[in-house]
Amino acid sequence: MEHMKLQFGCLIILLYVAFVYFREVKRYHYKTNQSFFDELLIIGITSIVFDGMTAYTVNHIDMVPSVLNRLLHTLFLISIDSVIFFLCLYMLYITGSYPKKKSGRIILFTPFVINILVVILNIDSLEYYRGKCYQLFQGYFCIHLFYHGHHLYDSIHNYRNKTLELYRNT
């Protein structure tokens, strides 16, 4: 438990947010199909659970089988990528920039699929350091930059198009 205090605290907060959200959805009888926010919430909870499990396994490396450790780390890294990806999808959806064409969605999903393949194929190169921390390097900054850069580009492009349209109409 000593190595999972942060994850446990984050999990409590996220479970409280989920409880309040789903209670309000039920109270006001919202007719929702599973939305991006629902998926983001569930993936976030899953990611925190895997983060806690990997924090435990890496600090008890002598007691945990190597295969289990690699599997949990693979699932944890994929869950981090999924949180970033679904956060981007959620922002695109609420700003009205989510691609309506299938080709636009394929372009949007391609880096995510590539990143998952990179995680799976390179999990054996992951290095663990015994103690309070462990090193893992993946392209999280790059994938984060791509998705949020894509969102920023779409937002600026849509704003410019709407401004030009308003200018033309006056």
Secondary structure as UniProt FT lines:
FT   HELIX           2..4
FT   HELIX           5..27
FT   TURN            28..29
FT   HELIX           36..59
FT   TURN            60..63
FT   HELIX           66..94
FT   TURN            95..96
FT   HELIX           102..121
FT   HELIX           123..125
FT   HELIX           140..169
//
